[in-house]
Structures are given as structure tokens and as C-alpha cells.
């Protein structure tokens, strides 16, 4: 085995092996973040609370009464109570088009879980930085070994 092959083997057995393990850990963390993000759901209100269901019905009726679709979307996408009323009923009864309904869902999730979503976004960004550092380190080691 020549000098170059020994260097390449040493790089493969040492630092590249370590970096490969670090990349696997980053991938595992990404999967964990995706799992945690998938846990955010909008739980429907209790069905045995008749009075509690009357208020959202009134809010959905109010949304439907607004003649301007843009105003409906703005209201359901900026007020948590209107968003919850729209989302927890059938989309056809919300007075919103598909885009507005989706916006209300996202807004409601953000208003309910904003702090945790921010933490997940920060962790995702940290993983991006770690992955970039791993890529640079692998490239440098490979170029030195060649």
C-alpha cells in the first residue's frame, strides 16, 4: 500500500468515520423534529358542550355573512376565536375557500403552539448549521487525503 492509500485509509477510518457518525446523529435529530412537529394537531371541542358549540356556530355564521372573501380570510387568519370556529366546523360551513381555511388552520396552530414551533424552528436551523459544518469538514478531509 502506497503513501497516498495509507492517508486515504487513515482518513476513512478516523475523521471520516467520526463525521459519518455525526451525520447519522443529525439525521436522527431531524427525524425526531419531524415527529415532534407532527404532534401538533387541532383537537375538536367537546361534543357534549352545547353552549360551547353555539358560540363557534355564531362566529361561522358571521364569517359567512361577510360579503368579501378577503375580509373573511383576514378575520379567520388573525383572530384565534374566529380561526377556531372556522377550523372546528366543516370547511363548507366556515365561509372560507380552501386557501383561507388552510390559513386559519396554520394561524390557529401557531397561536396555540407558537413557543414550541419556534423552538423546533431554532433546532432545525441548528441542525442545518451542523450539517453544513459536517459537509465542509468532509470535503476538506477528502481533499487532503487525495
Secondary structure, 3 states (H helix, E strand, C coil): CCHHHHHHHHHHHCHHHHHHHHHHHHHHHHHHHHHHHHCCCCCCCCCCCHHHHHHHHHHHHHHHHCCCHHHHHHHHCCCHHHHHHHHHCCHHHHCCCHHHHHHHHHHHHHHHHHHHHHHHHHHHHHHHHHHHHHHHHHHHHHHHHC
